[in-house]
Amino acid sequence: MENLPEFLKGKRLALIVGALIVLLIVLMVFSTRSNNQSQSVVQPTQAVQPAPDENTDIFNDSQNAQSPEVQQAISEQIQADQEYADWQQSNSDAYSWIRKLPLTAVNYFVYFDLEKKVFIGRLYPKTGENVDQLKSEVLNRLKTEKEIPVENFQFEWMVNP
């Protein structure tokens, strides 16, 4: 009689574990059935054509018959797009290295201004750091790492304390 509580505890644990296993199996069976049912959607053998709608024809007709102002705006936009594409191409041809910029570090930021045709170098020297040496480092990196002909361009240096 003294071992009876321990015996019941062991049986309780076994019953709980068994019940959980049965519950998991039942859930897996139902889950598999619902997945199979949702995946077996009947596909039509012929494409269904929508019924002709009177509003659709009116809409298409109004789009085809554009006002002269709209047609002019469209042609102006096409021309502007072409001019921009030509400008981008000429920049790409003249400055093939432009995609290698900007040049950045903790103490400087260098980019090329396409309108001014000049390099802009923003320097952020630490206290006591030699600004001329920093400029030399920037020029050297542009020449060697980026292979940019810096001799052909002017630089605008901005030193920010």
C-alpha positions, -999 to +999 in steps of 0.1 A: +000+000+000+028+024+006+041+021-030+006+028-044+009+066-048+042+062-067+027+035-088-002+058-097+021+087-105+039+065-130+007+054-146-006+090-147+025+101-165+022+072-190-015+080-196-008+117-202+021+110-226-001+084-244-030+109-247-007+135-261+007+111-288-028+101-298-038+138-300-008+146-322-016+117-345-052+129-349-041+165-356-016+153-383-043+132-400-067+161-402-040+185-412-030+163-441-066+159-453-072+196-453-040+203-472-049+177-498-084+191-503-071+227-507-045+216-532-070+197-554-087+227-570-105+218-602-089+236-632-113+247-660-106+231-693-115+262-713-108+298-705-139+317-696-144+348-717-159+378-698-192+391-710-189+422-731-195+453-711-207+485-726-187+506-701-154+489-714-160+501-749-168+536-738-136+537-717-114+524-745-129+548-770-123+578-748-087+567-743-081+564-780-096+597-788-073+619-768-075+657-768-048+676-787-035+689-754-029+654-741-013+643-773+011+674-772+019+667-735+028+631-744+050+641-773+068+667-751+074+641-725+088+617-750+111+644-763+122+653-727+129+616-720+150+613-751+170+645-743+177+631-708+188+598-722+211+615-746+225+637-718+231+606-696+248+588-725+271+618-733+281+620-696+288+583-695+309+586-726+328+617-714+332+606-678+334+568-680+348+567-644+318+586-629+303+554-615+334+549-594+325+579-573+320+591-546+353+586-529+347+584-492+366+580-459+362+590-424+378+624-430+368+632-466+340+629-492+348+636-529+323+637-558+322+652-593+297+680-601+285+674-637+272+709-641+304+727-630+326+700-644+347+701-612+355+678-584+341+688-550+362+676-520+348+680-486+375+675-460+369+668-423+404+668-408+410+658-372+426+683-349+462+688-359+459+668-391+477+682-421+451+694-447+476+693-476+485+658-468+448+648-468+444+664-502+474+645-515+459+613-502+426+620-520+443+628-553+465+597-550+435+574-543+416+590-573+445+583-596+456+549-585+424+532-571+398+548-593+420+555-623+406+590-628+426+615-648+425+642-620+450+663-639+424+673-664+399+687-638+398+714-612+391+708-575+370+728-551+381+719-516+359+726-486+375+722-452+351+717-424+366+718-389 
